[in-house]
């Protein structure tokens, strides 16, 4: 269970990293440089709990909501739109914090379900 708590702690670091990467504010959104965030996400996914990693590799991604939410998080910073190709992103911090809160609760619940599935095999 400590793996999931460390993973959740890393998720909670993202808003602070977004604030450090801020270039300017445009209305309710912030223009940020994405390189540091992209690197952090890559490291964060390497530290993903073993049960989630196994489910992701074995094709169970569509069965669990947390993978869809993590994909939404990726799309905020890494996508094929013009800004992201230039190394920037427009982020609404309140929406990001809401998404992260949802991910934190969903990931924890999904990991328990995945562990139960793996134990029953």
C-alpha positions as CSV (number, residue, x, y, z in Angstrom):
1,X,0.0,0.0,0.0
2,X,3.0,2.3,0.4
3,X,3.6,2.3,-3.3
4,X,0.2,3.8,-4.0
5,X,0.7,6.5,-1.4
6,X,4.0,7.5,-2.9
7,X,2.4,7.6,-6.3
8,X,-0.4,9.8,-5.0
9,X,2.1,12.1,-3.3
10,X,3.8,12.6,-6.7
11,X,0.4,13.4,-8.3
12,X,-0.2,16.0,-5.7
13,X,3.1,17.7,-6.7
14,X,2.0,18.5,-10.2
15,X,0.1,21.8,-9.3
16,X,3.3,23.2,-7.7
17,X,5.4,22.2,-10.7
18,X,2.8,23.9,-12.9
19,X,3.1,27.1,-10.9
20,X,6.9,27.0,-11.2
21,X,6.7,26.5,-15.0
22,X,4.3,29.5,-15.4
23,X,5.1,31.9,-18.2
24,X,2.1,34.2,-17.9
25,X,-1.6,34.2,-17.0
26,X,-4.2,34.6,-19.7
27,X,-7.7,35.0,-18.1
28,X,-8.3,31.9,-16.0
29,X,-5.6,29.9,-17.7
30,X,-1.9,29.9,-17.3
31,X,0.6,29.5,-20.1
32,X,3.3,27.1,-18.9
33,X,6.5,25.5,-20.3
34,X,5.8,21.8,-20.4
35,X,9.3,20.2,-20.5
36,X,9.7,19.9,-16.8
37,X,6.2,18.6,-16.3
38,X,6.7,16.0,-19.2
39,X,9.9,14.8,-17.5
40,X,8.1,14.6,-14.1
41,X,5.2,12.6,-15.6
42,X,7.7,10.1,-17.2
43,X,9.4,9.6,-13.8
44,X,6.1,9.4,-12.1
45,X,4.8,6.6,-14.4
46,X,8.0,4.6,-13.7
47,X,7.1,4.7,-10.0
48,X,3.6,3.5,-10.7
49,X,2.5,0.7,-8.3
50,X,3.1,-2.8,-9.5
51,X,-0.6,-3.8,-9.7
52,X,-1.4,-0.7,-11.9
53,X,1.6,-1.3,-14.1
54,X,0.7,-4.9,-14.6
55,X,-2.9,-4.0,-15.5
56,X,-1.7,-1.4,-17.9
57,X,0.6,-3.8,-19.7
58,X,-1.8,-6.7,-19.8
59,X,-4.5,-4.7,-21.6
60,X,-6.8,-4.0,-18.7
61,X,-6.6,-0.2,-19.4
62,X,-10.2,0.1,-20.6
63,X,-11.6,-1.7,-17.6
64,X,-10.5,0.9,-15.0
65,X,-11.4,4.6,-14.8
66,X,-8.0,5.6,-13.4
67,X,-6.2,4.9,-16.7
68,X,-8.7,7.1,-18.6
69,X,-8.1,9.9,-16.1
70,X,-4.3,9.5,-16.3
71,X,-4.6,9.7,-20.1
72,X,-6.6,13.0,-19.7
73,X,-3.7,14.3,-17.5
74,X,-1.2,13.4,-20.3
75,X,-3.3,15.2,-22.9
76,X,-3.1,18.4,-20.9
77,X,0.7,18.5,-21.2
78,X,1.5,16.2,-24.1
79,X,-0.7,16.3,-27.2
80,X,-0.4,17.2,-30.8
81,X,-1.8,20.7,-30.7
82,X,0.2,23.7,-31.8
83,X,1.1,24.9,-28.3
84,X,2.2,21.5,-27.0
85,X,4.4,21.1,-30.1
86,X,6.1,24.4,-29.2
87,X,6.7,23.2,-25.6
88,X,3.8,25.1,-24.0
89,X,0.4,24.4,-22.6
90,X,-2.7,26.4,-21.5
91,X,-3.8,25.1,-18.1
92,X,-6.7,26.0,-15.9
93,X,-5.3,25.3,-12.5
94,X,-8.6,24.7,-10.8
95,X,-9.6,22.1,-13.4
96,X,-6.2,20.5,-13.0
97,X,-6.6,20.3,-9.2
98,X,-10.1,18.8,-9.6
99,X,-8.8,16.2,-12.1
100,X,-5.9,15.3,-9.8
101,X,-8.3,14.9,-6.8
102,X,-10.4,12.6,-8.9
103,X,-7.4,10.6,-10.1
104,X,-6.1,10.2,-6.5
105,X,-9.3,8.6,-5.2
106,X,-9.8,6.5,-8.4
107,X,-6.3,5.2,-8.5
108,X,-6.4,4.0,-5.0
109,X,-9.7,2.2,-5.5
110,X,-8.6,0.7,-8.8
111,X,-5.4,-0.6,-7.4
112,X,-7.3,-2.5,-4.7
113,X,-9.6,-4.0,-7.4
114,X,-6.6,-5.0,-9.6
115,X,-4.8,-6.6,-6.6
116,X,-8.0,-8.6,-5.8
117,X,-8.2,-9.7,-9.5
118,X,-4.6,-10.7,-9.6
119,X,-4.9,-12.6,-6.3
120,X,-7.8,-14.6,-7.6
121,X,-6.0,-15.8,-10.7
